[in-house]
Amino acid sequence: MVGYSSRDAGLHADEVAFLGSPGVGVDHARDLGVPPEHVWAGTSRDDEIHFAVDGDPRTWGGFPDQHWYGMNPADPAFGGNQIPSSPTTRHNDYWKDPQTVDALARIVVGRAEGTHQ
């Protein structure tokens, strides 16, 4: 919803962050209506969201990383910043992952330097 809203209507936000996203409706961070350096995303290796692929089997497990609603915003090719997480963090556990929570806190208070994976 954040991706589509940002793309279609614009958001009044300084930073945009996605965790375990099934795609955001655009193929690049610059298409969200905020500068790409203000777009953040993280997806753990073990997040089940990797199974939320689009309907085209030619894109499954390939590059770029296509999910149900478009490119995974945590894919480096998306053009945003990375939010770190433990590789074993599951989809509902990002808020329990200390490095993810710390990174989000830094983003929220405007001290995101050093947040990248």
Secondary structure, DSSP 8 states (H G I E B T S, - for coil): -HHHHHHHT----S-EEEES-S--S-SSGGGGSS-GGGEEEE--TT-GGGG---S-GGGTT-SS-EETTEE-TTSGGG-SEE----TT--GGGGGG-HHHHHHHHHHHTT--TT---
